[in-house]
Amino acid sequence: MSRSGEPLWETLLAAGLVQGEAPATDTMESPWYVKALLAFSGWLAAMFLLGFVGVGFRFIMDSGLASLIAGGAMMGGAYAILRIPKNEFVEHLALAMSIAGQALAIYAFFEILDTHGALLWALVTLLQILLAVIMPNDVHRVWSSYAAAVTLALTLASMRVPYLAHGLVMLLAAWIWLNEFRYRRYMRHMRAIGYGLVIALIQLTGTTLFHRENLGGLIEYSPGAALLPAWLGELATGAVLLYVVWKLLPRLGLRPKEPLALTALLSTLLFGGVSLEAHGIAAGLTIILLGFAGGNRVLLGLGMAALLFFISSYYYLLEKTLLYKSGTLLLVGVVLLAARGLMMRVASRPRGAVNG
Amino acid sequence: MPPFRREILNLLEQGVIPADKTDEALAVAGITPDAKAWKTFIDHLLLWLGALALAFAAMFFIAYNWGEIGRMGKFGLVEGLILLAVAAYWKLGDHAMGGKVALFAATILLGVLLALFGQTYQTGADPWQLFFTWALLMLPWAIVGRFPAIWLVWIALINLSIILYHQALRGVFGLMFGSDNGMLWLTFAVNAFALLAWEVLSKPWPWLAERWAVRLLAVGSGVPLTWLVIFGIVDREHGLVLAGAAWGLWLAVMVFVYRRKRPDLFMLAGCCLSGIVVVVTFLGRHMLETGGAGSLLMLALVIIGLGAGSAVWLRNVHREWQS
């Protein structure tokens, strides 16, 4: 057993925030890439497991009900295994079993309902929300919350109201990351769900950018059939960015009516307006802000990678000319640099002078 | 960024820190940034994003090839922007973030200028030549700039040139190893050399000591080599022995260096991933040819075993480093 972070303990002790000896800990969380490795091998094993069920027990795949029962049993088994902690092999096995079970359940829904429309995907969303809440495993929670967000988008796109999911997912992700430390009992759960939602948000923004809302033919959908315009999604994203900035102001020691706070809010509003046409920039910026606010390097890295990806993908957006896109980016750049100049100027003034 | 995030989360979850002191503890541990850190961050963020948006705006504008503006106008615009960026770098210096951003923007604009040159004079050059010339011409700026992002752009351009070169011509490596394999060997060699150079030079030049950059290079070299082995296994003609030997040696060096010399769990996790993929491909190639359902179950169990083994090993190594 190792002592949990001695230098940190000393710092906290000196500040009078803790007392006595550092507690011994054996439950150190693995870094994200170790979890990604776990997720990858779980997913890969699930594919073979599914193949095994498909080839070895063909009668299961022949009947929707049998698939549903088998899938349910696999997920139930995975849940039972995951409740018993501390065995890497069975934990991996449970993860693979659960993913394969989910695939069987989706197949069963499809067979029984005989549709791949909104009802099917709404059911899958509910299943994934349930799994994200009950499955006692971080990697599973990341996966299920990601899958729930993506299938929610599929449900809404099937109902011809795409783009709404982005704002919803982003709002939920923002709320989770802004309140990460508030509910101690659920911190770990919230973190896992938060990562799943952010990854889903990046994917959803990317698929919208390339008009792949049907995710490779999972649903019948064409952008022309949408009842809502695409910019509505960006508007919702901009609104969430504004909410995040608003919530962060007190952390900078600013009251909303102070000139610096007003400058920040106005700049965000203006930025939200000019970036309506440049998909993903507001989403990327929000993830970056949330990452910095929580001292979370993984989130910060995800936000930066997403932002770079979106800004370069913008080139391939076909319905707008390059001249138009160039103009949009010029506006975005000018607004950002002007906001920086203004904020730095206001911030450098003494607070008393500003308030007085 | 805070080094104690995982530790403090642990303490909070254990309830060691009183609930009403959470915010204070997070601030003391440097998890939540103070007003000064926020100010610097927002300053840098807006500067980078703004400059990036403007550089991309210039790139899109030139790509549009607007007939209303003459040749001179376009060249004047791009060259003027480059001059402006270089002047800003010269004025702000390489220590200020503004200077670094300006130089970075200048390197992007240099590529725009080269593309404009090719577009205007129809030089007949292949796309790989554009990126290679871009890399060559920006080299002096990368040398004087001394910051990791600009060097990574340089390495990315070299990688892009290699890929485009192999799409256009087969080249010497293509003749030796076949077209796709030649490209993979060359990208592996370039990125592996870059990784080695980066690691060695980051000792005398501390500005190079950015782990994210080194990790990116390791991915850039490990991925093509793993693909080479996979191709070798799936397509038996394609030099499995050579690729396999190089892969084995590579894995041994990586594990030794990042386990003993420069502890880095990310690199070890990458080696595990590469190992799992290669072993599963090998077994899959041989077992799925003959076996039925049993082989599929066996493969699933092998993957679970390898994944679990990797996780246990990585956790033990991590614990050993921390104690």
Interface residues (C-beta under 8 A of the other chain):
Chain A: S2 S4 G5 P7 L8 T11 L12 A15 L17 V18 P23 T25 T27 M28 E29 S30 P31 Y33 V34 A36 L37 L38 F40 S41 G42 L44 A45 A46 F48 L49 G51 F52 V55 G56 F57 E88 F89 E91 H92 L93 A96 F181 R182 R184 M187 R188 R191 R251 L252 G253 I281 L285 I288 F292 A293 G294 G295 N296 R297 L300 G301 L307 I311 S312 Y314 Y315 T321 L322 L323 K325 S326 G327 T328 L329 L330 V332 G333 V334 L336 L337 A339 R340 M343 M344 A347
Chain B: M1 P2 F4 R5 R6 E7 I8 L9 N10 L11 L12 E13 Q14 G15 V16 I17 P18 A19 K21 T22 D23 E24 A25 L26 V28 A29 G30 I31 T32 P33 A35 W38 K39 F41 I42 D43 L45 L46 L47 L49 G50 A51 L52 A53 L54 F56 A57 A58 M59 F60 F61 A63 Y64 W66 W212 L265 F266 A269 G270 C272 L273 I276 V280 G292 A293 G294 L296 L297 L299 A300 L301 I303 I304 G305 L306 G307 A308 G309 S310 A311 V312 L314 R315 H318 R319 Q322 S323
